[in-house]
């Protein structure tokens, strides 16, 4: 049985749990991080010397970094499904997964932390609004890419949709101005139809 360490309101834990659910794997999840603490224990330090979440234990395999965990699970348990067998398609999935980290997360972090975890009187609204404007430009890139296909790599949902999809939920849940992006909206609507997405990603922001 898989063991996932991390609280369920962490976006990095959410994409791992969404992957686990898509693959219908048995698991145990342990609440650590945030209000649960536990990251400073010797036990956790042996699992992840960075003392961050999530960590996956799968038998003797101990893996940290959420993108690596998603790729590991997809390759080991979802070949031909979440893990594209075609190298070109797999590279495109990797491309969007890494794009989410480099292009979306820096600005999404500013908006999320500013609006959700910062008292109203202490918020830097100028920085939040500027980050929201950059997010609109970034998500327009994904919108254009989705113009002629239902999912990020083509006709089939796979690992490439998971990290970006988790970020898209946060983007749509924040009280910010968003442009009309019809292809992104259609794709996001398809994700919301998945029970796995609703269970593990569509939870209140905190």
Secondary structure, DSSP 8 states (H G I E B T S, - for coil): -EEEES-TT-HHHHHHHHHHHHTT--EEEE--SGGG--TTSHHHHHH-TT--S-EEEETTEEEESHHHHHHHHHHHH-BTTTB-SSHHHHHHHHHHHHHIIIIIHHHHHHHHHHHHSS-GGG--HHHHHHHHHHHHHHHHHHHHHTTT-SSSSSSS--HHHHHHHHHHHHHHHSSS-----HHHHHHHHHHHT-HHHHHHT-S---
